[in-house]
């Protein structure tokens, strides 16, 4: 399959709509509806579960089952405490970065709709230059323009309301995608594009394909943990993001070296089944798809771990999209990498045979 024009105008419109919609951990369903609506022409049926994971299925009657997976949730905040003066203190919902919060606009999600707010911060003139306080979880706060706690509550804001950033999709220098929540709505986008290309290219798979968009990854791989028990797959190919380590203040000796624009990143880790990983690498080489390698220690920190260690063991592998500025509102990926991850998953699926065990003992 040629690399050129994998991402077309319609798929780019979907990506922008999908990214601009908020899908905080535990509140993913509106994003899942957008994703399912786009995927509908390319699959035979959908599976959804109690917590909101969505799965598009091709060949649902096949006994041998292959998963391709991304996760749909984004990091966010919860309202944790409301002061008598009407200011809000927060706790994390996922790995939200306290250091980027000051001076950011926020959307507070209430039953009555969005309430706008800002993360306030004391002016530079008022701070002690000799002993400046950095932003920390216990000193960042949100101002919604209320004069007291009673007014906050009248606006529909209460403890437990979830808070997201409103930052929207941009293209930087023609080929860099920039937005909050590229981690990991890019994964959901890429697996949807694989399904579209299979349909448009009239490819018949000899197995059931489960295009899985899991919830609640950011708080411990929980959505994948649930849905893998429902699907009971034989193989799982997971896609998530990993760090571009070429920007300042990142130590390559600890983080390794991976770079946006240099191709998909294939992981080495105990949870990654070696024969399946080698199949992916052989596929990349055969189709001249550029790739990079990454080593994890005890775990990948992605849904790969949840699939691998489920159901008595599922042959699992991880193909990552290199990303700059993870868990900020300006996460950045390269369009070429996005298209090459799509190509690599697509070509690998065409290289898996019905009934393969990937056993080390065959």
Beta strands, then each sheet from edge to edge (+ up, - down):
strand 1: 45-48
strand 2: 54-58
strand 3: 65-71
strand 4: 76-82
strand 5: 87-93
strand 6: 105-110
strand 7: 113-120
strand 8: 141-143
strand 9: 162-164
strand 10: 170-172
strand 11: 176-179
strand 12: 208-214
strand 13: 235-243
strand 14: 264-268
strand 15: 291-295
strand 16: 315-323
strand 17: 331-334
sheet 1: 1+ 2- 12+ 3+ 13+ 16+ 14- 15-
sheet 2: 4+ 5- 8+ 7- 6+ 9- 4+
sheet 3: 10+ 11- 17+
end
